[in-house]
Amino acid sequence: MRKLAIILTVLFVSFDAFGQAALKPVGPPPSLDEVRREMGIPSSKDVRGQKDSVGFASTAEQMAKVWDLSATLPLPEVLGPSPGPGVVGAICPHDDYIYAGRVYRQVLPLVTAKQVILVGVFHRYRRFNVRDKLVFDTYRAWRSPDGEIAVSSLRDELISKLPASDYVRDAAMHDSEHSLEAIAYWLKHARPDVEIVPIIIPAASFSRFEELALRLGQALAGAMKSRGWILGKDVSIVISSDGTHYGRDFNYEPYGEGGVNAYAKAVKRDREILKGPLAGTVSSKKARKFFEACVNPQNPDEYRMPWCGRFSIPFGLLFLNETAKELGLKTVKGWPLAFGTTVGGPTLGQDLGIGATAPSNLYHFVTFPGEVYTVTK
C-alpha cells in the first residue's frame, strides 16, 4: 500500500506539473486546507511550506549535496558565453533537481542581487479559475532547506501602487505551486540573506501582459529609485520555466511518438527559441513571438508548444524591459547560456534522499532552458 501511495503521488505531481491537463475548472477552487494536505511540508500561518518534497531538497544536507553534485561533469550543453555574475534577469528551469540541477547551477549563481523578484508558472490556474492578474502570496517568509527566506518589503510596496484589478493575494494559489520554491532554495543556498517577491502568472492575452508589465515595471523602478538601488546589483528578476514537454502524456508528438529522431528535432527547436526570440535585445515583438509559438493568441489556454513558461516568460521579459526603461537603461540583452533535458545526461545521483516526480525516456522527456539578461546604460 505504501508503494502504491507513492506511485499515485508521483503520478499526481507529474500530471499537475507537466501536463496541465484540466482544460476547464472542475467545481469550486480547492480550499486552503485541501491544498495544504497536498503539500510535502504544509505551510503555517505566516511561513510558506514546501509543495514538492520529492523532487526538491528539503534538508540542508540534501541541498548541499545537490549544489556540489550539480557542478560535476558532464556539464549541460553550453549555448554561448557567460556575461558573468550580477545579471539583471534569468530564465531557469524548475524540474526535479536530479534532472535539471546542472542547468540551475549554470544560471542561478550569476544572480547575485539581494532582492529577487520571482516570476513563476501557475500550473493550476484553471483549477482556481483565475486569469488576467498577477498572483502574489501572503506570507512573511518561505521555508527552505537552509532556513527561512524573507519575503521582501518590496512586495507590499509594489501591490500598493497597482490597481486592484491587476492582482490577487492568495495563500492557497501559492501553496499549490512548485515552480518558485524550486528556484528560491538555490538562491538561498548561494546567498543566505536573499529576499524574494514571489509572483505566479496565470493565462492572459499578450496585450494584457503588456499592461500588467508596464504598471509593475513602473512600480518597481519607482521603489528602486527611492532606495538608490541598481538593477542587477541590488534587484534581479528570475523567471521560472521548463521547456518542451514531449510525449503522449503531454499531448505533444509533432515529430512522432518519440525515439531518437523525435528527440533530436524537439531539442533543435528549443535551441532555436533560446537563441532566437529569447536572445539578444529584448523587445515586445520578440516576447510576442515566443508567446505565439507556445499558445494560440486568440485562446491562450490552447497550447501550440508545451513550455511551462508560456505565460511567465513573455510577462517576465516585458516586466524586465519596462523596469529597465523606467530606470533609464538603454538595452536589455539575453544571453543563451545552458541547455539540458531529462534524458540528455546522467542524474545527480541516487543517495540524495530525493528523487523523480515523473519518468524520463525518449518517449516522455522535458527540456531545460538556461538564459540570463544584462543591461546597457
TORDO-567703 format. One record per residue (C-alpha): residue in one letter; x, y, z. Coordinates in pm, 1 decimal, m for minus. Each point is the difference from the previous one (the first is absolute). Example, Ala and Ser with C-alpha at 12.3 -4.5 7.8 and 13.67 -1.06 7.14 Angstrom:
2
   type          X          Y          Z
      A     1230.0     m450.0      780.0
      S      137.0      344.0      m66.0
***
This chain:
377
   type          X          Y          Z
      M        0.0        0.0        0.0
      R      283.1      241.4       80.5
      K      157.2      m59.8     m342.2
      L     m337.6       53.3     m166.5
      A      m48.5      327.1      186.5
      I      343.1      121.2     m109.7
      I      m71.9      m93.4     m362.4
      L     m333.0      181.7        6.5
      T      163.0      305.0      155.3
      V      268.9        4.0     m269.8
      L     m259.6      m31.6     m274.4
      F     m203.1      282.6      147.3
      V      303.0      228.6       20.1
      S      106.6      m98.2     m351.2
      F     m328.1       85.4     m166.3
      D      m51.8      311.4      210.8
      A      348.1      127.4      m76.5
      F       40.1      m99.2     m361.9
      G     m327.9      m79.9     m164.9
      Q     m212.3      282.2      138.0
      A     m274.5     m225.2     m121.3
      A     m318.7      158.0      131.8
      L     m133.4      224.3     m276.1
      K     m288.2      129.7      210.8
      P      m41.0       53.1      374.3
      V     m182.1     m290.9      161.7
      G     m215.0      115.7      287.8
      P       98.9      270.2      248.3
      P      367.6       85.7       58.4
      P      172.3     m213.8      263.2
      S        5.4      139.4      350.7
      L      318.0       96.6      181.8
      D      m29.1     m310.7      218.6
      E      m41.8     m223.9     m305.8
      V      304.4      150.7     m169.2
      R      213.7      m30.6      311.0
      R      m87.2     m367.7       35.0
      E      167.4      m47.7     m339.9
      M      322.6      174.1      106.1
      G      310.6     m196.9       94.8
      I       53.0      239.3      293.0
      P     m318.9      203.5       63.4
      S       11.2      375.1       49.5
      S      m68.3      159.2      336.8
      K     m175.3      326.1       73.2
      D      276.8      232.6     m121.8
      V      267.0     m231.1     m147.3
      R      m52.5     m163.4     m335.7
      G       88.4     m371.3       10.0
      Q      117.0     m229.1     m281.2
      K     m222.5     m137.9     m274.9
      D      242.7     m258.2     m140.7
      S      216.8     m193.7      243.8
      V       62.6     m280.2     m251.9
      G      179.9      179.1     m283.5
      F      156.4      282.4      203.6
      A      229.5        3.0      301.3
      S     m169.9       47.1      336.0
      T      302.9      m16.1      234.0
      A      324.1      196.3       13.7
      E      198.6     m318.8      m56.2
      Q     m194.8      m82.1     m316.1
      M       36.9      354.5     m132.3
      A      376.2       m1.4       59.5
      K       37.1     m331.5     m184.0
      V     m211.1      122.2     m292.2
      W      203.5      319.5      m22.3
      D      330.8     m187.6       m7.9
      L     m112.2     m272.4     m240.9
      S     m155.7      250.7     m239.1
      A      349.2      134.1      m76.0
      T      136.2     m342.3      m98.7
      L       45.2     m134.8     m352.1
      P     m160.7      m32.8     m242.1
      L     m108.1      362.3       m1.8
      P     m309.6       98.0     m199.5
      E       31.7      109.2     m360.3
      V      158.6      344.6      m29.4
      L     m196.5      231.0     m230.3
      G      227.6      302.3       23.8
      P      234.8      205.7      216.2
      S      m96.5      109.3      348.5
      P      m19.1      372.5       80.7
      G      109.9      m73.4      356.9
      P     m165.9       64.0      338.5
      G     m232.1      290.9       65.3
      V     m260.3      m66.5     m270.3
      V     m326.2      196.9        5.4
      G     m213.8     m299.6      m92.1
      A       m6.2     m369.4      m74.9
      I     m212.5     m285.4     m129.3
      C       52.1     m316.2      204.9
      P     m174.7     m340.0        3.5
      H     m202.1     m133.8      291.5
      D        9.4     m374.3      m70.1
      D      129.7     m262.8      243.4
      Y      346.8       76.3      130.0
      I      140.0     m337.7     m104.0
      Y      m91.1       77.0     m362.4
      A       45.1      377.2      m31.8
      G      251.9       80.3      274.5
      R      291.6       54.1     m234.8
      V     m193.5      270.0     m187.9
      Y     m104.6      172.0      324.0
      R      369.3        6.4       95.3
      Q      103.6      176.0     m320.7
      V     m269.6      267.1       28.7
      L      m80.2       91.0      359.3
      P      349.1       78.3      136.4
      L        2.4      289.6     m249.7
      V     m293.3      154.8      191.5
      T      175.3      181.0      285.2
      A     m255.1      267.0      102.6
      K     m146.8      m11.8      349.2
      Q     m351.1       83.0     m122.6
      V     m137.5     m246.5     m256.4
      I     m338.7       30.8     m168.7
      L     m107.1     m356.8      m82.2
      V     m232.6      m33.6     m300.3
      G     m148.4     m347.3        4.2
      V     m224.7     m238.6     m185.0
      F     m350.9      m51.4      138.2
      H      m69.2     m355.6     m112.9
      R     m343.0      m26.1      162.9
      Y     m145.6      337.2      m94.0
      R     m299.5     m168.0     m162.7
      R      m81.6     m186.4      319.4
      F       m8.5      332.1      185.6
      N     m183.6      171.4     m286.6
      V      233.6      299.7       m9.3
      R      126.7      185.0     m306.7
      D      128.6      341.4     m101.3
      K      153.7       77.8      340.2
      L      330.1      m18.9      183.5
      V      m17.1     m241.1      294.0
      F      192.6      106.7      312.0
      D       38.2     m202.1      319.1
      T      m93.6       99.7      356.1
      Y      297.5     m135.6      196.5
      R      263.3      163.0      217.6
      A      261.1     m256.5     m110.0
      W       43.4     m322.2     m197.1
      R      140.1     m317.6      146.5
      S      313.8     m137.9     m168.8
      P      251.8     m278.4       67.7
      D      242.7      264.3      129.9
      G     m246.0      192.6      216.3
      E     m262.2      267.0      m54.6
      I       10.9      223.8     m307.7
      A     m133.2      345.6       81.0
      V     m267.5      145.1     m225.5
      S      118.8      347.7      m92.9
      S     m181.5      313.8      110.7
      L        0.1       81.6     m372.2
      R     m300.7     m230.4      m41.4
      D     m239.2      216.6      198.5
      E      135.7      319.1     m153.0
      L      m48.3     m132.9     m352.8
      I     m352.0     m115.9       80.1
      S      m86.7      341.8      142.4
      K       82.6      161.0     m334.6
      L     m212.3     m235.7     m212.6
      P     m371.7       30.9      m73.7
      A     m207.2     m268.4      175.4
      S      m92.5     m149.6     m338.7
      D      365.3      m92.2      m66.3
      Y       59.6     m249.3      280.5
      V     m120.6     m242.0      263.9
      R      170.2     m111.1      322.1
      D      m67.2     m361.6       78.0
      A      178.7     m253.1      220.5
      A     m175.6     m305.5     m146.1
      M      104.1       86.5     m354.8
      H      363.8       32.4      102.4
      D      m14.2     m312.2      217.3
      S     m121.5     m196.2     m303.3
      E      296.7      102.5     m213.4
      H      356.9     m136.0       m3.7
      S      160.1      208.0     m276.4
      L      145.3      268.5      229.1
      E      108.3     m205.4      299.7
      A      223.2     m199.2     m233.6
      I      202.4      312.5      m80.8
      A      m29.6      182.0      332.5
      Y      189.3     m278.7      181.0
      W      301.0       37.8     m231.7
      L        3.2      376.7       44.6
      K      m10.0      m43.2      378.0
      H      285.8     m250.7       m7.0
      A      215.3      236.8     m204.7
      R      m89.2      312.9      198.3
      P     m142.8      m61.5      349.2
      D     m137.3      355.3       35.4
      V     m198.0       m6.8     m326.7
      E     m351.2      146.3        9.1
      I     m269.0      m89.6     m251.7
      V     m320.8      133.2     m152.7
      P     m187.7     m308.4     m128.2
      I     m247.7       53.3     m286.9
      I     m171.4     m273.0     m202.7
      I     m154.3       69.4     m339.3
      P     m326.0     m150.6     m130.7
      A     m132.2       26.1     m355.5
      A      m57.8      334.4     m167.6
      S       11.1      153.2     m345.2
      F      326.7      150.2     m114.0
      S     m146.2      350.7       13.6
      R     m103.6      m60.6      360.8
      F      353.8     m111.1       85.7
      E      128.3      324.5     m151.3
      E     m234.1      200.1      225.1
      L       95.2     m193.7      313.4
      A      372.1       18.1      m77.9
      L      m16.2      374.7      m62.2
      R     m160.2       76.2      336.5
      L      209.2     m246.1      200.7
      G      318.0      121.4     m171.0
      Q      m84.4      360.6       84.9
      A      m71.6      m98.7      359.6
      L      325.7     m192.5       38.1
      A      210.1      272.7     m160.8
      G     m158.1      258.7      228.7
      A       74.3     m209.4      309.3
      M      358.5      m51.9     m114.8
      K       58.1      370.1      m68.4
      S     m124.6       93.2      345.4
      R      253.6     m239.9      153.9
      G      289.0       69.9     m235.4
      W        0.7     m363.0     m116.4
      I      163.5     m120.1     m321.5
      L     m143.3     m265.2     m231.3
      G      225.5     m305.4       10.4
      K      193.6      116.6      305.1
      D     m291.1       35.8      242.9
      V     m301.2     m140.3     m186.7
      S      m37.9     m276.5     m259.2
      I     m296.2     m170.5     m168.9
      V        6.5     m379.3      m34.4
      I     m253.7     m175.2     m222.6
      S      m94.2     m363.0       56.0
      S      m57.5     m230.0     m298.0
      D       64.1     m349.7     m121.9
      G       15.3      m45.8     m376.6
      T     m173.9     m243.2     m231.9
      H     m191.8     m290.8      154.2
      Y        3.1     m275.9     m259.4
      G     m212.0     m313.0       m8.3
      R     m349.6     m140.7       m4.5
      D      m71.2      101.5      362.5
      F       62.1      361.1      m99.8
      N     m206.9      m30.2     m317.4
      Y      302.3      117.3     m196.5
      E      151.3     m226.4     m265.7
      P       65.0      220.1     m306.7
      Y      302.5     m208.8     m105.0
      G     m150.3     m340.1       71.6
      E      m66.6     m186.7      319.9
      G      363.5       25.0      112.9
      G      340.6     m155.4      m51.5
      V      334.2      143.2     m106.8
      N     m123.3      192.6     m304.9
      A     m291.7      159.7      184.0
      Y      230.3       92.5      287.2
      A      256.0      159.1     m234.4
      K     m265.4      210.0     m174.9
      A     m163.3      116.5      323.4
      V      336.5       96.3      149.0
      K       96.7      186.2     m318.2
      R     m321.9      199.9       16.5
      D       61.0      102.7      361.3
      R      356.8      106.9      m74.4
      E     m136.3      221.9     m277.9
      I     m235.6      166.3      248.0
      L      273.9       61.1      255.9
      K      226.8      146.2     m267.3
      G     m284.7      178.4     m180.1
      P     m288.6      189.3      167.4
      L      143.4      m41.6      350.8
      A      349.5      121.8      m94.7
      G      152.0      333.7      m90.6
      T     m182.8      328.9       50.0
      V     m323.6      m57.8      193.0
      S     m306.4      147.3     m167.3
      S     m377.3      m27.8        3.2
      K       17.7     m144.4     m350.8
      K      227.8     m284.5      110.3
      A     m204.6      m68.3      311.9
      R     m312.4      m22.1     m215.7
      K      177.0     m237.5     m239.2
      F       76.0     m236.0      287.4
      F     m355.8       32.2      136.1
      E     m152.6      m84.5     m337.2
      A      236.3     m294.0      m47.8
      C     m128.4     m149.0      325.5
      V     m372.6       81.2       m6.5
      N     m282.7       99.7     m228.8
      P       m8.6      378.5       55.5
      Q     m377.4       m0.4      m53.8
      N      m39.4     m263.4      272.1
      P      302.5       m3.5      232.4
      D     m130.5     m311.1      178.5
      E       78.1     m194.5     m317.9
      Y      355.6     m130.6      m31.8
      R      198.6        9.7     m318.5
      M      322.1     m105.8      167.1
      P        1.5     m113.5      364.9
      W      251.0      224.6      175.5
      C      m95.9       56.7      366.0
      G      107.5      360.8      m36.9
      R     m239.5       88.7     m279.9
      F     m134.4      276.4      228.8
      S      281.6       61.4      249.0
      I      262.5       63.2     m270.1
      P     m188.8      258.0     m212.0
      F     m120.1      184.3      308.5
      G      338.3      m24.6      172.4
      L      193.5      137.8     m297.0
      L     m248.5      283.3      m53.3
      F       20.7       80.9      372.3
      L      381.3       m4.6       m3.4
      N        6.8      222.3     m307.3
      E     m245.9      253.1      147.1
      T      193.9       14.1      326.5
      A      326.1       64.1     m184.3
      K     m164.3      265.9     m216.7
      E     m141.0      182.0      303.1
      L      346.8       m4.7      157.0
      G      150.5      163.5     m308.0
      L      184.3     m310.9     m117.6
      K       37.5      m36.8     m374.3
      T      m11.6     m365.4      m97.0
      V      m78.3     m331.2      167.0
      K      192.1     m282.4     m165.1
      G      m57.4     m375.9       23.8
      W      288.9     m245.0       17.5
      P      m81.0     m366.5      m84.2
      L      206.8     m183.9      256.1
      A      m83.0     m364.4       67.1
      F     m237.5     m268.4     m120.4
      G      m90.5     m342.2      130.6
      T     m265.4     m269.6      m11.0
      T     m121.8     m277.2      227.2
      V      171.4     m255.7     m223.0
      G      301.2      199.7     m115.9
      G      231.9     m102.3      280.8
      P       28.0     m194.9      323.4
      T     m203.7       97.9      304.7
      L      175.1      156.2      295.9
      G        1.4     m324.1      197.4
      Q     m204.2     m247.5      198.1
      D      117.0       75.5      355.6
      L     m147.6      348.4       39.6
      G     m323.3      m96.3      171.5
      I     m195.3      164.8     m282.5
      G     m125.4     m148.0     m324.3
      A     m204.3       46.2     m316.8
      T     m363.8      104.2      m24.7
      A      m37.4     m133.1     m355.3
      P      156.8     m258.5     m229.8
      S      269.6       92.4     m249.1
      N       58.9     m165.2     m337.0
      L        2.8       79.8     m371.5
      Y     m379.7      m22.2       m6.1
      H      m53.3      220.7      305.6
      F      255.7      276.9       46.7
      V       30.2      363.6      104.1
      T      254.6      265.1     m100.5
      F      170.1      256.5      225.0
      P       70.8      354.7     m120.0
      G      273.5      213.2      154.0
      E       23.4      367.2     m102.3
      V      118.6      315.5      177.5
      Y      m48.1      371.2      m67.5
      T      217.4      309.3       31.3
      V      m56.3      372.4      m61.9
      T      181.6      274.5     m185.7
      K       m3.1      344.1      155.2
***
